Amino acid sequence: MSISLTNENTSASLLERRSFVFTALKAAGVYALLTVPGVSKGHNESTARKEYTVQDIIDLILKEIPGAPFKETVDTIKSGSADQKVTGIVTTMFATIEVIKQAAQLNANFIIAHEPTFYNHTDDINWVPGNEVVKKKQELLSKNNIAIWRFHDYWHAHRPDGITYGVLKKANWLEYNSTAEPVFKIPVVTLKEIIHHLKSSLSIDHLRVIGDLSQSCERIALLPGAWGGQRQIALTEKEQPNVLIVGEVHEWETAEYIRDARLLGSKTSLIILGHSVSEEPGMEYLVEWLQAKVPQIKITHIASKSPFTLV
Amino acid sequence: MSISLTNENTSASLLERRSFVFTALKAAGVYALLTVPGVSKGHNESTARKEYTVQDIIDLILKEIPGAPFKETVDTIKSGSADQKVTGIVTTMFATIEVIKQAAQLNANFIIAHEPTFYNHTDDINWVPGNEVVKKKQELLSKNNIAIWRFHDYWHAHRPDGITYGVLKKANWLEYNSTAEPVFKIPVVTLKEIIHHLKSSLSIDHLRVIGDLSQSCERIALLPGAWGGQRQIALTEKEQPNVLIVGEVHEWETAEYIRDARLLGSKTSLIILGHSVSEEPGMEYLVEWLQAKVPQIKITHIASKSPFTLV
């Protein structure tokens, strides 16, 4: 069972509706039926399984990731425990306070988030000693008995890269790049048309650009998220795309590089989508990808959306 | 002699006018007079000096910085040589291709820039091996015989912090914070009013905000530039300002921290000015600060401006 909530204005009402449906089903005992062994008789072992722990879900995912498990990874459990029974799964970019509250309303006690929970890459809770926001977030998670696992390194290591694949799918660009390579070609359009297409298909209000809006583009470099200046610049130097599309930059690195490159004759433009919205479609796509593996567990995508207002 | 070019639309014509005035003075031999020892007779040693090398200027500056010279610093010469004679000085945030060309037009062969020249913090030219943009920029600098020195760590180490002081001066907030502390109070206004004031006084087209525009603010934390999430968050935790004003953030650090903090009851809003425009007033103020020390050298501020268009 999967309802993917998008970044649109309808998500709140969809959520309420979903919550209502779920509550109604639960009241009628329908949900319970799904977990009674007899009902799923005839299914194979994995689909007939009665209950899953957080670790079971993680193991199912890691089976599909080349080279997993990794010796070093930030993809660890940030809250809750590996052996807790999963009542429902929420996928998102950031397990914000709002996403946690919505997960609790959905009776989903396992959040799979792409990015950190505690505001730094390794989720070190003592990164800023005595951080009261971290403490309050931990209390909220504990009160609602919610587990969080980060699915970052592994999802990018999946082939095709799960995040890029989700973005291409949402932007309707899979026909040009079905294996989710970082560089690919689309039919020639202007930079302005690409921007409008991305804003519309990825539900982005505003984005930042360096480039000539009327310039023709067909060669795209797509690096959602924050890959850092070194990778963003190295890819641009090597591939000379017409446009580099990223989630986030260090302004003194990639932005200044692109500004200077263009003043020196380069035709590469830069589109900065915003970190959260640039990778969210990859966590939305995760619902479809994971649901096939655990049909008995309800998986819901909740978009964490952009945190910013533009003034 | 100092003309400070601001981030306004008039800067191009001001530049042309300035260039014309300078050329006219030079043609008339007026500029040369300024460097004839006899004319400055009676001045003290430093003002009577005929010529300055790049190193002379750096030494004059470092005299004013507590603890200088530092053992470790990114404030090194990025182009040209320490012993080249200075024909004129340009101050800026980023020594972009455009700033370099304008400096050459002004016959200024020494650029003092706050931020990196070659797109990474240590200005390692092999950070991205074989970077053609770096090579072309080096060629342009070499052709025009322009020296660049970074003035970052030392300007922030000056008391008061030269960048923060310049921003406060430009925002007309020095009366509330003459020593350029990171946290200070202003008369109560709404967040919306602060935003409009900053946009107008610092010549910023658009900025990103997390917060309630109608909320009252008086306690300000001002950290222009990119101080990183750890410092931005630690300061916010400790000082609980009504608004944290920064140049640039890592979205997964400070932006998500502020978003969650507010959902947990915090009243701290976040304003992201943009890196270049957030610190530019500090490099504009440098003209006034440095000109008093070397009255014979023409010092001009050229704003590198925001690289972004918002769509």
Interface residues (C-beta under 8 A of the other chain):
Chain A: F94 T96 I97 E98 E115 P116 Y119 N120 H121 W127 V128 G130 N131 E132 V133 K136 K137 L140 K192 I195 K199 H206 L207 R208 V209 I210 G211 L213 A226 G229 Q230 I233 A234 E237 G247 E248 H250 E251 W252 E253 T254 A255 E256 Y257 I258 R259 D260 A261 L263 L264 S266 I272 G274 H275 S276 P307 F308 T309 L310 V311
Chain B: F94 T96 I97 E98 E115 P116 Y119 N120 H121 W127 V128 G130 N131 E132 V133 K136 K137 L140 K192 I195 K199 H206 L207 R208 V209 I210 G211 L213 A226 G229 Q230 I233 A234 E237 G247 E248 H250 E251 W252 E253 T254 A255 E256 Y257 I258 R259 D260 A261 L263 L264 S266 I272 G274 H275 S276 P307 F308 T309 L310 V311
